[in-house]
Amino acid sequence: MYILMKKIKGPSVFTSYTPGSVITGYGVAKVLESGHPNFKKGNLVWGITGWEEYSLITTPEEDLFKIDHTDVPLSYYTGILGNS
């Protein structure tokens, strides 16, 4: 995340964060409401999320994966389990 806090000049794959905007990155979340058939209320998911209290995710099939195994700490999904 540190690299994205610097001003990035010229063409790049990355863009700098805009002050006041939500930071995005890997996160674990609980589904509170869903209109998507693969994600039900109460499901735990991991993937690219906004680092905020609540997020509206409009493309869950591209950004999120359902957590089926809760016998490990959920933080593992942002690290060793989330990169597979």
C-alpha positions in Angstrom: 0.0 0.0 0.0 2.9 2.3 0.6 3.8 2.6 -3.1 0.3 3.8 -3.8 0.6 6.6 -1.3 3.3 8.2 -3.5 2.6 10.3 -6.6 3.0 8.0 -9.6 4.2 9.8 -12.7 3.8 8.7 -16.2 1.9 5.6 -17.5 1.7 2.9 -15.0 -0.4 -0.2 -14.0 -0.9 1.5 -10.6 -2.5 4.8 -9.7 -1.9 6.8 -6.6 -4.6 7.1 -4.0 -6.7 10.2 -3.9 -6.7 11.9 -0.5 -10.1 11.2 1.2 -10.9 8.2 -1.0 -11.4 4.7 0.3 -8.3 2.5 0.2 -8.9 -0.9 -1.5 -7.1 -4.1 -1.0 -7.5 -7.7 0.1 -10.1 -8.0 2.9 -12.5 -10.4 4.6 -16.1 -9.5 4.8 -19.5 -10.8 5.9 -22.4 -10.5 3.4 -25.2 -8.5 4.9 -27.5 -8.4 1.8 -27.1 -10.0 -1.6 -29.0 -10.2 -4.9 -26.3 -12.6 -6.3 -27.1 -16.3 -6.4 -23.6 -17.4 -5.3 -23.5 -15.1 -2.2 -26.1 -15.4 0.6 -26.7 -13.3 3.7 -24.3 -14.4 6.4 -21.6 -15.8 4.0 -18.0 -14.9 4.7 -16.0 -13.8 1.6 -12.5 -12.6 0.8 -11.1 -10.6 -2.0 -10.7 -7.0 -3.1 -12.8 -4.8 -0.8 -12.9 -1.2 0.3 -11.2 -0.8 3.7 -14.3 0.7 5.3 -17.0 -0.3 7.6 -19.5 -1.1 4.8 -18.9 -1.6 1.1 -21.3 -2.0 -1.9 -19.7 -4.5 -4.3 -21.3 -4.6 -7.7 -19.1 -7.2 -9.3 -18.8 -10.0 -6.7 -18.0 -12.7 -9.3 -14.8 -10.9 -10.2 -13.7 -9.6 -6.8 -14.9 -12.0 -4.1 -14.5 -15.7 -3.2 -16.7 -17.5 -0.7 -14.9 -18.7 2.4 -15.9 -22.4 3.0 -13.3 -23.2 5.7 -13.5 -21.3 8.9 -11.2 -23.6 10.9 -8.3 -21.2 10.4 -8.1 -17.5 11.4 -9.9 -15.3 8.9 -6.8 -13.1 8.6 -5.1 -15.9 6.7 -7.4 -15.2 3.7 -5.6 -11.8 3.3 -2.3 -13.6 3.2 -1.3 -17.2 2.7 -4.7 -18.5 1.8 -5.8 -15.5 -0.3 -2.9 -15.7 -2.7 -3.7 -19.1 -4.1 
